[in-house]
Amino acid sequence: MTKVTRTIRDFSEIAELIAAETMTTSDSFSSAFEAGLDASRMGVGEDELTCDMPDATEAQLATEMLVRTMFDVLRDTRMESIAGRLAWGIVNSFHKVAEQLDGEADRAAMKIKELVREADGSEVMMGELEDAQLLCQSLDEAREAVACMRDHAADTYLAETGRPWSAPRGSLVSSKRTASVIAAQDFLAARRIRKAEAHAPQGPVVVFSGGQVWEDHALITDTLDAVKARIPAMVLATTAQDKGCDAIAAAWAAHTGTMLIAFTLDRRLGKRAGFARNEQLLALRPVEAVVCEGSGLQSHLAREVRAKRVPAHFFALKDQRKDRAAA
């Protein structure tokens, strides 16, 4: 029998082979890497690009391979113990770039606002406005793609380590408003709405809080799975700690596609900051709550949840199942 061999020339061919065997492109990648613009520009003064967005399947596979390969190469070697640290850095690099792109897009949006205010109807001004709008749209598009890659890399990190990754409107026409100004104002209005949707609850709120030391990941994820089964449109509001219970809940939210609102501390309030945050959570009128033992802040939240008769799940440190705790 003659053995048939195939020469692989580039990564896209590797991606095609692996994807054909093992992989389905996720909806999040298909959406994030869908080209919504006819052209793009990634920096002031840079040439306009008309090439396509990266292939969604290849991007998903490359992201996963970046993380998994680090574990595969170092497994069963004297460097195996540091694979997790290196992989954490890979996920963090996606996170930092997404943050940078978000900041650049915000600055580009501010530039559009300045140009809209100063619009005089001249051809030069309208050209500047259109360029600024294209830049902002391009940066938003890139940020969504990189954030999608970061979330997938974080899911892969969780699968490999058993630990979640965590980071340290309408227009009016007037004598000075041309079609370009109207388009820019519509774009800014849509961008504001999208930003608001990303930071405001759009469904029934479930409050979550817990301490920074917790080993039984399954106890938390099983509870949240059961809540989501009853409340599919739930929004999870947490106390935004970067390790322990909140980090587990954040990883669960990313994995299940649940909207997450992270309430950080307002340090200007001093010792009252944590209690003020609890009040903010309760002001959302949650339909359910999950509170794990931690500090006095969790005890305070538990008391307030009971006082408001919010259906709740309370877990003490002793409730953890040692046979299911992460190593």
C-alpha positions in Angstrom: 0.0 0.0 0.0 1.3 3.4 -1.0 1.5 5.9 1.9 0.2 9.3 1.1 2.0 12.2 2.7 1.1 15.9 2.7 3.4 18.8 2.9 2.3 21.5 5.4 3.4 25.0 4.3 2.0 27.4 6.9 0.0 27.7 10.0 -3.3 28.1 8.2 -3.0 24.6 6.8 -2.2 23.2 10.2 -5.3 25.0 11.6 -7.4 23.6 8.8 -6.2 20.0 9.6 -6.7 20.3 13.4 -10.0 22.1 13.1 -11.4 19.6 10.7 -10.6 16.8 13.2 -11.3 18.4 16.6 -12.6 21.9 16.7 -15.7 24.0 16.2 -15.3 27.7 16.0 -17.1 29.4 18.9 -19.8 32.0 18.4 -17.7 34.5 20.3 -14.8 34.2 17.8 -17.1 34.2 14.8 -18.6 37.4 16.1 -15.4 39.1 17.2 -13.6 38.4 14.0 -16.4 39.3 11.6 -15.3 42.2 9.5 -17.8 44.9 10.1 -15.7 47.6 8.4 -14.9 48.0 4.7 -11.5 49.4 5.7 -9.5 50.1 8.9 -6.8 52.4 10.2 -4.9 51.5 13.5 -3.1 54.7 14.1 -3.1 58.4 13.2 -1.3 59.0 10.0 -1.2 55.3 9.1 -2.3 54.0 5.7 -5.9 52.7 5.4 -6.1 48.9 5.2 -8.6 47.0 3.1 -7.4 43.5 4.0 -9.7 41.0 5.9 -9.8 40.3 9.6 -7.9 37.2 10.7 -9.7 33.9 10.2 -11.8 33.2 13.3 -11.0 29.5 13.4 -7.3 30.1 13.0 -7.3 32.8 15.7 -9.1 30.5 18.2 -6.8 27.7 17.5 -3.6 29.8 17.7 -4.7 31.3 21.0 -5.3 27.9 22.5 -2.1 26.5 21.2 -0.1 29.4 22.7 -1.2 28.4 26.2 -1.4 24.6 25.8 2.0 24.3 24.1 3.7 25.9 27.1 2.3 23.1 29.4 3.1 20.4 26.8 6.7 21.4 26.3 7.5 21.6 30.0 5.4 18.7 31.3 7.5 15.9 33.0 10.5 18.1 33.0 12.3 20.0 35.8 10.6 23.2 34.6 7.0 21.8 34.8 6.3 23.8 38.0 6.7 27.1 36.3 4.6 26.4 33.2 1.6 28.0 35.0 3.4 31.2 35.6 4.5 31.4 32.0 1.0 30.7 30.7 -0.4 33.3 33.1 1.8 35.8 31.4 0.6 34.8 28.0 -3.0 35.5 29.1 -2.0 38.7 30.7 -0.4 39.9 27.5 -3.7 39.6 25.7 -5.3 41.5 28.6 -2.9 44.4 28.6 -3.2 44.8 24.8 -7.0 44.9 25.1 -6.7 47.6 27.7 -4.3 49.6 25.6 -6.6 49.4 22.6 -9.6 50.4 24.7 -7.7 53.5 25.9 -6.7 54.4 22.4 -10.3 54.1 21.2 -11.5 56.3 24.0 -9.0 59.0 23.0 -10.1 58.7 19.4 -13.7 59.1 20.5 -12.7 62.3 22.3 -11.1 63.6 19.1 -14.3 63.0 17.3 -16.2 65.0 19.9 -13.8 67.9 19.4 -14.2 67.8 15.6 -18.0 67.6 15.9 -18.0 70.8 18.1 -15.7 72.6 15.7 -17.3 71.4 12.5 -17.6 74.2 9.9 -18.7 72.2 6.9 -15.4 72.5 5.1 -14.1 69.6 3.1 -10.9 69.5 5.1 -12.8 69.3 8.4 -15.1 66.6 7.1 -12.1 64.6 5.9 -10.5 64.8 9.4 -13.8 63.8 11.0 -14.2 60.7 8.8 -10.6 59.7 9.4 -11.1 60.0 13.2 -14.2 58.0 13.1 -12.6 55.2 11.1 -9.7 55.1 13.6 -12.1 54.8 16.5 -14.1 52.1 14.8 -11.0 50.2 13.9 -9.6 50.3 17.4 -12.9 49.1 18.8 -12.9 46.2 16.4 -9.4 45.2 17.3 -10.1 45.5 21.0 -13.1 43.2 20.8 -11.0 40.6 18.9 -8.1 40.7 21.4 -10.5 40.6 24.3 -12.1 37.5 22.8 -8.6 35.9 22.5 -7.8 36.8 26.1 -11.0 35.1 27.4 -10.3 32.0 25.4 -6.7 31.9 26.6 -8.0 32.3 30.2 -10.4 29.4 29.7 -7.5 27.3 28.4 -5.4 28.3 31.4 -8.2 27.2 33.7 -8.5 23.9 32.0 -4.8 23.2 32.3 -4.3 24.4 35.9 -7.7 24.0 37.5 -7.3 27.6 38.7 -9.0 30.7 37.1 -6.8 33.3 35.5 -7.2 36.8 37.1 -5.5 40.1 36.4 -3.3 41.6 39.0 -28.4 58.3 19.4 -30.2 60.2 16.9 -29.0 63.3 15.0 -30.3 66.7 14.2 -29.5 68.5 11.0 -28.5 72.2 11.1 -26.7 74.6 8.9 -23.3 73.5 10.3 -24.0 69.7 10.3 -23.0 67.9 7.1 -23.5 64.1 6.5 -20.1 63.4 8.0 -20.9 65.2 11.2 -24.2 63.3 11.5 -22.5 60.0 10.9 -19.9 60.8 13.6 -22.6 61.8 16.1 -24.5 58.6 15.5 -21.3 56.6 15.9 -20.5 58.3 19.3 -24.1 57.7 20.5 -23.9 54.0 19.6 -20.5 53.7 21.3 -21.9 55.3 24.5 -24.8 52.9 24.5 -22.5 49.9 24.0 -20.2 51.1 26.9 -23.2 51.5 29.1 -24.5 48.0 28.3 -21.1 46.6 29.2 -21.2 48.2 32.7 -24.9 48.2 33.6 -27.2 45.2 34.4 -29.5 44.2 31.6 -31.1 41.2 33.4 -31.9 39.8 36.8 -29.0 40.4 39.1 -27.4 37.7 41.2 -25.0 39.0 43.9 -21.8 37.1 44.7 -19.1 37.7 47.3 -16.6 35.5 49.1 -13.2 35.5 50.8 -9.8 35.4 49.2 -9.0 31.9 50.5 -11.1 29.2 49.0 -10.2 25.7 47.6 -13.4 24.0 46.6 -14.0 25.5 43.1 -16.7 23.0 42.4 -18.9 24.1 45.3 -19.0 27.6 43.8 -19.4 26.6 40.1 -22.0 24.0 40.8 -24.0 26.5 42.8 -23.8 29.1 40.0 -24.7 26.5 37.4 -27.8 25.7 39.3 -28.7 29.4 39.6 -28.2 30.0 35.9 -30.3 27.0 35.1 -33.2 28.7 36.9 -32.3 32.2 35.7 -30.7 31.9 32.2 -30.6 35.7 31.7 -28.9 36.4 35.0 -26.2 39.1 35.5 -23.5 38.2 38.1 -22.4 41.1 40.3 -19.3 40.5 42.4 -17.0 42.3 44.8 -14.2 42.2 42.3 -11.4 40.6 44.3 -8.7 39.2 42.0 -8.2 35.9 43.9 -10.3 33.4 45.9 -14.0 33.2 45.5 -14.5 36.2 43.3 -11.8 35.0 40.9 -13.5 31.6 40.7 -16.9 33.3 40.0 -15.4 35.5 37.3 -13.8 32.5 35.5 -17.2 30.8 35.7 -18.9 33.8 34.2 -16.4 34.0 31.3 -16.8 30.2 30.7 -20.6 30.3 30.6 -20.9 33.6 28.8 -22.7 35.3 31.8 -22.6 39.1 32.0 -20.3 40.1 34.9 -20.3 43.4 36.8 -17.3 43.8 39.1 -17.8 46.3 41.9 -14.4 47.6 43.0 -13.7 49.5 46.2 -13.9 53.3 46.3 -10.7 53.9 48.3 -11.7 57.5 48.9 -14.3 56.2 51.4 -11.6 54.7 53.7 -12.8 52.1 56.2 -16.4 52.5 54.9 -15.5 51.5 51.3 -16.4 47.8 51.7 -19.7 48.5 53.3 -20.5 51.1 50.7 -19.8 48.5 48.0 -22.2 46.1 49.7 -24.9 48.8 49.6 -24.2 49.3 45.9 -24.7 45.6 45.3 -28.0 45.5 47.2 -29.2 48.7 45.4 -29.3 46.5 42.2 -32.3 44.7 43.8 -30.8 41.2 43.4 -33.1 38.3 42.8 -30.6 35.9 44.5 -27.3 35.9 46.3 -24.3 33.6 46.9 -22.1 34.5 49.9 -19.0 32.5 50.9 -17.3 33.0 54.3 -14.5 35.5 54.2 -14.1 38.7 56.2 -16.5 40.9 58.1 -17.6 42.4 54.8 -19.1 39.1 53.7 -20.7 38.7 57.1 -22.2 42.2 56.7 -23.5 41.4 53.2 -25.0 38.1 54.5 -26.9 40.0 57.2 -28.2 42.6 54.8 -29.3 39.9 52.3 -31.2 38.2 55.0 -32.8 41.4 56.2 -34.0 42.2 52.7 -35.3 38.6 52.3 -33.2 37.9 49.2 -33.1 34.2 48.4 -29.5 33.2 49.2 -26.9 30.5 49.4 -24.4 30.9 52.3 -21.3 28.8 52.5 -18.8 28.6 55.4 -15.2 27.5 55.1 -16.1 24.2 56.8 -18.6 23.5 54.0 -15.8 22.9 51.5 -15.5 19.3 50.2 -11.9 18.3 50.6 -12.2 15.6 48.0 -13.1 18.2 45.4 -10.8 21.0 46.3 -8.1 22.0 43.8 -4.7 20.8 44.5 
